[in-house]
């Protein structure tokens, strides 16, 4: 086996919790890394809900500067709607310094969900 542990780190954007509204995750700083993968995990969805996951990017940490990531800056794609008790992964290949996960509530009561970024290809290793 090869050592992956020394070459990746994890940064939480949305701490796992029951989400009852649209929620913008905390930003993740990509400086020092050349690869990022969004990992999403869901649990129960209450009230026949429709929730959509997306990634936003920015060159600053100011909330108003974040904008949706273009499809060509993603490896893979997120589903049109999150399913209960599921896991998703999509790679970010954009050029911005900061990213964050966003859950948009379209309908329903709540969803149990969390999202983190796996950062890889560090400029200085080992990272752990």
C-alpha positions as CSV (number, residue, x, y, z in Angstrom):
1,X,0.0,0.0,0.0
2,X,1.1,3.6,-0.6
3,X,1.0,6.3,2.0
4,X,-2.0,8.6,1.2
5,X,-2.2,10.0,4.8
6,X,0.9,12.2,4.5
7,X,-0.3,13.8,1.3
8,X,-3.9,14.8,2.1
9,X,-5.8,16.8,4.7
10,X,-9.5,17.3,5.5
11,X,-11.3,20.6,6.0
12,X,-15.0,20.7,7.1
13,X,-17.2,23.1,5.3
14,X,-20.6,21.9,6.6
15,X,-20.3,20.1,9.9
16,X,-22.7,17.1,9.9
17,X,-26.1,18.3,11.4
18,X,-29.8,18.4,10.7
19,X,-30.2,21.3,8.3
20,X,-33.6,23.0,8.1
21,X,-32.8,25.9,5.7
22,X,-30.4,26.9,2.9
23,X,-27.0,26.9,4.4
24,X,-23.6,28.2,3.2
25,X,-20.7,26.3,4.6
26,X,-17.6,27.7,6.0
27,X,-14.9,28.5,3.5
28,X,-11.9,26.3,2.9
29,X,-8.5,27.7,2.0
30,X,-6.9,25.8,-0.9
31,X,-3.5,27.6,-0.7
32,X,-0.7,25.0,-0.7
33,X,-2.8,22.3,-2.4
34,X,-3.3,21.5,-6.0
35,X,-6.3,19.2,-5.7
36,X,-9.7,19.4,-3.8
37,X,-12.5,16.9,-3.6
38,X,-15.9,17.7,-2.1
39,X,-17.3,14.8,0.0
40,X,-20.9,14.9,1.0
41,X,-22.8,12.6,3.3
42,X,-26.5,12.6,3.9
43,X,-28.8,10.9,6.4
44,X,-32.6,11.2,6.7
45,X,-34.7,13.8,4.8
46,X,-37.9,14.9,6.6
47,X,-41.0,16.3,5.0
48,X,-40.5,15.1,1.4
49,X,-37.7,17.5,1.0
50,X,-35.7,18.6,-2.0
51,X,-32.2,19.8,-1.2
52,X,-29.5,20.6,-3.7
53,X,-25.7,20.7,-3.0
54,X,-23.3,23.0,-4.8
55,X,-19.8,24.5,-4.5
56,X,-19.0,28.2,-4.5
57,X,-15.6,29.7,-5.1
58,X,-13.9,33.1,-4.4
59,X,-10.6,34.9,-4.3
60,X,-11.5,36.4,-0.9
61,X,-13.3,35.3,2.3
62,X,-16.0,37.9,1.9
63,X,-19.5,36.2,1.6
64,X,-20.6,38.5,-1.3
65,X,-17.6,37.5,-3.4
66,X,-18.5,33.8,-3.5
67,X,-20.1,32.5,-6.7
68,X,-21.2,29.1,-8.1
69,X,-18.4,27.0,-9.6
70,X,-18.8,26.5,-13.4
71,X,-19.4,22.9,-14.5
72,X,-16.1,22.9,-16.4
73,X,-14.3,23.4,-13.1
74,X,-15.7,20.2,-11.6
75,X,-14.6,16.6,-12.1
76,X,-17.9,14.7,-12.0
77,X,-21.2,16.3,-11.0
78,X,-23.4,16.6,-8.0
79,X,-27.0,15.2,-8.3
80,X,-29.9,17.5,-9.1
81,X,-31.3,16.5,-5.7
82,X,-29.7,14.9,-2.6
83,X,-31.0,11.5,-1.7
84,X,-31.4,10.2,1.9
85,X,-28.6,8.1,3.3
86,X,-26.2,8.7,0.4
87,X,-22.6,9.8,-0.3
88,X,-21.3,12.0,-3.1
89,X,-17.9,13.2,-4.3
90,X,-17.0,15.8,-6.9
91,X,-13.5,17.2,-7.7
92,X,-12.8,20.9,-7.9
93,X,-10.3,22.0,-10.6
94,X,-10.9,25.7,-10.6
95,X,-8.3,28.4,-9.9
96,X,-9.8,30.3,-7.0
97,X,-8.2,30.2,-3.5
98,X,-11.4,29.6,-1.4
99,X,-14.3,27.1,-1.8
100,X,-17.3,26.3,0.2
101,X,-20.2,23.8,0.1
102,X,-23.8,25.1,-0.1
103,X,-27.0,23.2,0.6
104,X,-30.0,24.9,-0.9
105,X,-33.5,24.0,0.5
106,X,-36.2,23.9,-2.2
107,X,-38.8,22.1,-0.1
108,X,-39.3,19.9,2.9
109,X,-38.6,20.1,6.6
110,X,-34.9,19.1,7.0
111,X,-32.0,17.0,5.9
112,X,-29.2,15.4,7.9
113,X,-26.0,16.3,6.0
114,X,-22.4,17.3,6.1
115,X,-19.7,18.2,3.6
116,X,-16.0,18.4,3.8
117,X,-13.2,18.9,1.3
118,X,-10.3,16.5,0.9
119,X,-7.2,18.5,-0.1
120,X,-4.4,16.8,-1.9
121,X,-1.2,17.3,-3.9
122,X,0.4,19.5,-1.3
123,X,3.2,21.9,-2.2
124,X,4.9,20.7,1.0
125,X,4.5,17.2,2.3
126,X,4.0,15.5,4.6
127,X,0.9,17.4,5.7
128,X,0.0,15.1,8.6
